[in-house]
Amino acid sequence: MTPPSPTPEERLLLELCRRQPRGDVAAEASAASGVDAFPALSALAMRHGVHGLVLSRLRELRNRGVSLPGTDAEIDETLAILRRQAAFWDMEQDRVLAGLARAGFHPLVLKGGALRRGTFSPVERVMGDLDILVERSEVDPVLDALTGLGYRSEYPEHARAEFRQHHQHDRVAHPRGFLVEVHWQLTRPQDAIRLDPAGFQARAVTLEPPGAPPLRVPATEDTLIHTVSQIEQESVRGLRRLVDLDRLAAEPELDWALVTREAREAGLHGFLCVSLRLAHVLLGTEAPAPLLDGRALPPRARGLISAFGPVGRVLDEPGRGAVVDRHLFRLWGARTDHRKRAFRERITGRGDSLHWVWAGEEGPEDAAPEPSSGLGFGLKLLVLQTILDWKRITRRVPDFWTLEY
């Protein structure tokens, strides 16, 4: 079966997200996009969290004479706004890390805060908040130091006490809108998938970005595994983290044996394969063949993942039934024992122990039952499962593991 092709605007977006955009392919997609190509491209880029990256590449290709949408004034005006935003994030990140250093703390900087200082330029990588990893014994004094820097929690104290038992981080906010998440773990205690914070700390490296103070970040292999963990939690929605994965996978000294071993130990091997295959199909990412073809996954899991239409999951906005779809996709990307455990917990009503916090209630006794758990939710999972099995058996979907665009 022929897979549905991306729209011209999506093809242009994907091309501009590549490490080395091809001018002829970008120009062809641009020509097919029509008169509204620039606003459509900008809207897509914003939705996928790659606006600065896409506009930067657009500007570079236009400077090389490639015919692409938008005027120089439109592109430069938007890039100027994004650069000011990036400069604010940089200054506040540096202020926070300097304040923590004065207090004697040198945390590990995770995710966007690290990637935008090494793998990307600051304007190319949006930053939702600053994620840092500290030793568990440092959590309280680090939070105290952040209080001295003007940060306050948005959660009541009794909720924050529950974080220590049921969560992996606490979050504080500055009145100017900047957020800091203080992690003592990288996954929640009840999660089947477990990342090793001690290993991240032991393998950490120091970056010395131009014009900025040095900062400690995870090794490339650990950052890649953490990125896959984030992709798994988000159930493969959006391009931003796949772009991160693409850049990390291209590092010449990357130890794929270590990545594969750590992914297996964490319970992320299935999602490592899914994520790399998606990055390969959409962005041309290269990785070892056993990871790209998912050969280590059980045949039924490989077929069901294809039945979900993973490329459409990335490019399309979530529709009706997205919660059920999200949970079932995560189940079939998981290790077999993890999948059985997660399904059992869902149908027995053992959902998120912090559901009452996210619902804004005073305590667990005040919150309505979590909608994504219990027998009713389990039935919805089984209905979608039946539909997907039918698609798999009747071959109504293209084979994701051999798909090429």
C-alpha positions, -999 to 999 in steps of 0.1 A, spaced: 0 0 0 12 35 -9 16 57 22 0 91 23 24 117 12 31 149 32 16 181 19 40 205 1 41 226 32 50 196 53 77 185 28 92 220 29 91 219 68 108 185 68 135 196 44 143 227 64 146 206 95 173 184 80 210 189 90 218 197 53 187 210 36 186 203 -2 180 235 -21 163 218 -51 140 198 -29 130 228 -8 124 249 -40 102 222 -55 81 219 -23 79 257 -21 67 260 -57 40 234 -50 28 252 -18 11 282 -34 7 318 -25 2 312 13 33 291 17 51 313 42 23 317 67 15 280 64 51 271 69 54 294 99 23 280 115 36 244 111 70 253 124 55 270 155 33 240 162 62 216 160 85 238 181 111 244 154 102 279 143 137 294 149 154 265 132 132 266 101 134 304 96 172 302 101 175 276 73 150 295 52 172 326 54 204 306 46 189 290 15 175 323 3 209 338 7 222 311 -16 196 321 -42 171 293 -36 135 304 -45 116 300 -12 85 316 4 85 348 24 102 381 20 135 391 35 117 416 57 92 390 70 119 364 78 143 390 94 116 406 115 105 372 130 141 360 135 149 393 153 120 386 178 132 350 182 168 361 188 157 385 215 137 357 232 167 334 229 189 361 245 165 364 274 166 326 280 204 326 278 208 354 303 184 339 327 199 304 324 233 319 330 220 339 360 204 308 375 235 287 371 258 314 384 236 318 414 236 281 421 274 280 416 278 307 443 258 285 466 281 256 458 260 237 434 269 226 398 239 208 385 237 188 353 218 208 326 193 187 307 173 188 274 169 222 257 191 241 281 221 219 271 212 213 234 209 250 226 244 256 238 261 229 219 241 210 193 221 240 181 225 277 182 202 293 208 177 307 183 174 272 166 162 254 197 132 266 217 134 262 255 103 257 276 121 257 309 155 250 324 158 214 335 186 206 359 196 173 377 210 174 412 217 148 439 187 140 461 205 155 491 209 188 472 172 193 463 162 214 493 192 237 493 190 241 455 153 251 458 163 275 486 190 291 464 164 294 436 141 312 461 169 337 467 170 343 429 133 352 428 117 318 421 85 305 437 65 273 434 31 273 417 20 243 438 8 240 474 33 226 499 13 194 505 15 187 468 52 194 467 57 169 495 40 143 473 64 151 445 93 136 466 75 103 468 57 101 434 75 124 410 110 131 396 112 168 399 99 200 415 92 231 395 96 268 404 87 299 384 100 334 381 76 363 378 92 371 344 79 338 331 110 316 333 106 281 348 132 258 364 126 221 370 149 206 397 152 169 390 165 143 415 154 114 391 149 112 354 118 90 355 90 87 381 95 61 408 65 40 396 75 41 360 85 8 344 111 27 323 139 37 345 168 60 336 199 60 358 207 95 372 239 83 388 252 71 355 242 105 339 262 123 366 292 100 363 295 103 325 288 141 324 309 164 303 316 201 305 306 224 276 323 258 271 300 276 247 314 309 232 305 339 253 289 319 281 301 302 313 309 265 312 281 241 320 278 204 328 257 183 305 251 146 300 272 126 276 258 125 241 247 89 245 228 98 277 212 128 260 201 106 232 185 81 256 169 109 275 155 123 243 140 89 234 125 88 269 108 122 262 95 110 228 80 79 246 63 101 272 48 123 245 39 92 224 57 105 193 39 138 187 57 166 169 90 171 152 111 189 178 125 159 196 130 140 164 152 169 152 171 166 185 175 129 179 187 134 144 215 158 155 226 136 184 227 105 161 250 123 138 277 128 164 308 111 150 320 96 183 286 83 194 288 49 210 259 30 195 267 -1 215 263 19 247 231 35 235 216 2 226 226 -14 259 213 15 280 180 15 260 175 -22 267 183 -18 304 159 12 307 131 -5 288 133 19 259 147 -3 231 113 -4 213 110 33 213 146 38 204 138 18 172 105 36 165 121 71 171 151 64 149 130 49 121 108 80 122 138 103 121 152 83 92 120 85 72 114 121 78 148 136 82 173 112 67 188 102 100 214 74 99 217 47 125 226 10 127 204 -12 106 191 -34 136 177 -2 151 162 12 120 144 -19 109 132 -28 144 141 -65 139 144 -71 176 108 -62 183 82 -90 184 64 -94 150 30 -84 163 45 -52 179 62 -43 146 29 -48 127 8 -29 152 32 0 153 28 2 115 -10 1 119 -8 33 140 6 52 110 36 67 130 44 93 103 9 107 105 12 108 143 42 131 140 28 154 114 -9 156 122 -25 174 151 -41 150 177 -77 143 169 -106 126 187 -96 96 207 -60 109 211 -58 99 248 -66 63 240 -44 63 209 -15 78 230 -17 51 257 -20 22 233 9 34 212 31 36 243 20 1 252 31 -14 219 64 4 219 71 -10 254 89 -41 265 65 -71 267 66 -73 306 62 -35 308 33 -36 285 15 -63 305 21 -44 337 10 -11 323 -23 -25 309 -30 -43 342 -25 -11 362 -47 9 338 -77 -14 339 -75 -18 377 -76 20 381 -41 25 392 -35 56 372 -14 87 380 -10 91 418 -6 129 413 -37 132 391 -53 154 418 -24 179 416 -27 183 379 -65 186 382 -60 215 406 -76 198 436 -68 202 473 -61 165 478 -66 130 462 -100 126 479 -113 157 461 -104 147 426 -127 129 401 -115 95 389 -87 98 364 -104 94 330 -75 74 315 -78 44 339 -104 18 350 -124 -8 332 -141 17 309 -107 30 296 -95 -5 293 -125 -13 270 -116 17 248 -80 4 246 -93 -31 235 -116 -16 209 -88 4 193 -66 -27 196 -91 -47 176 -92 -21 149 -54 -20 146 -51 -58 146 -76 -58 117 -55 -33 98 -24 -53 105 -38 -87 95 -55 -73 63 -24 -52 55 -44 -20 52 -14 1 61 21 5 46 50 -12 64 65 15 86 98 -5 89 106 -4 52 89 30 45 109 56 25 98 91 13 
